[in-house]
Amino acid sequence: MAVKLYKPTSNGRRIHSVTDYSVLNKRAKTPKNLIVSKSKSGGRNFSGKITVRHRGGGYKKLVRIVDYSRTDKMDIPAKVLSVEYAPGRSSFLSLRS
């Protein structure tokens, strides 16, 4: 993951660094079967009454499905198709074939 460092033009910029998204392929599309929408309750319980204040609204989150069990795929050759942005994560995901 690339990190973009800023020139120290002021005291706030001296220690400032952000993630560089230029390494991502802008044309790569995530397959539809690997994306699910994350359901939100909006602070409501099973009967629909608000039980937690100050929640609700916002944009619908789309989450990538990740295969964490790699133990059965150790000797199978694969190729990385693209490196993609994953919302809600601090790292990128690689899509393999």
C-alpha positions in Angstrom: 0.0 0.0 0.0 1.5 3.3 -1.1 1.7 6.3 1.2 1.7 9.9 0.0 4.0 12.2 2.1 3.4 15.9 2.0 6.2 18.5 1.9 6.6 20.3 5.2 5.1 23.7 4.1 3.6 24.2 7.6 3.7 22.5 11.0 0.5 20.6 10.3 1.8 19.3 7.0 5.2 18.3 8.4 3.8 15.0 9.8 0.9 14.5 7.4 0.6 11.4 5.3 -2.3 9.8 3.5 -3.0 6.6 1.5 -2.1 6.9 -2.2 -4.9 5.6 -4.3 -3.1 5.9 -7.6 -2.0 2.2 -7.4 -5.6 1.1 -7.8 -7.0 0.2 -11.2 -9.8 2.7 -11.9 -11.4 0.5 -14.6 -11.6 -2.7 -12.6 -15.1 -3.7 -11.5 -15.8 -5.9 -8.6 -18.0 -8.9 -9.5 -21.6 -8.5 -8.3 -21.5 -11.8 -6.4 -18.7 -10.5 -4.1 -20.6 -7.4 -3.0 -23.4 -7.4 -0.4 -25.2 -4.5 1.2 -24.8 -4.1 4.9 -28.1 -3.7 6.7 -28.5 -1.0 9.3 -31.1 -0.9 12.1 -31.2 2.9 12.5 -31.3 2.6 16.2 -34.6 0.6 16.1 -35.4 -2.7 17.9 -37.5 -5.6 16.6 -40.8 -3.7 17.0 -39.5 -0.6 15.1 -39.2 1.7 18.1 -36.2 3.9 18.4 -34.1 2.7 21.3 -30.8 4.3 20.5 -30.8 8.0 19.7 -28.8 9.9 17.1 -28.6 7.0 14.6 -30.1 6.7 11.2 -29.8 8.1 7.7 -26.6 8.0 5.8 -25.6 6.2 2.6 -26.1 2.5 2.1 -22.8 0.6 2.7 -21.6 -2.0 0.2 -19.2 -4.5 1.7 -16.8 -6.9 -0.1 -17.0 -10.6 0.7 -13.6 -11.9 1.7 -12.5 -15.5 1.6 -10.5 -16.0 4.8 -10.1 -19.8 4.7 -7.0 -20.3 2.5 -5.9 -23.6 4.0 -7.5 -25.7 1.3 -6.2 -23.6 -1.5 -2.5 -23.7 -0.7 -1.2 -25.6 -3.8 -3.7 -24.2 -6.3 -1.9 -21.7 -8.6 -3.7 -18.4 -8.9 -3.2 -15.0 -10.5 -4.0 -11.6 -9.1 -6.5 -9.8 -11.4 -6.7 -6.5 -9.7 -6.1 -4.6 -6.4 -9.2 -2.9 -5.3 -10.4 -0.4 -2.7 -12.5 -1.9 0.1 -14.8 0.4 2.0 -14.8 -0.1 5.8 -11.2 -1.5 5.7 -7.8 0.0 6.3 -6.2 -2.0 3.5 -6.8 -2.9 -0.2 -8.1 -6.3 -1.4 -6.7 -8.3 -4.2 -9.0 -10.1 -6.6 -7.6 -13.4 -7.8 -8.6 -15.8 -10.5 
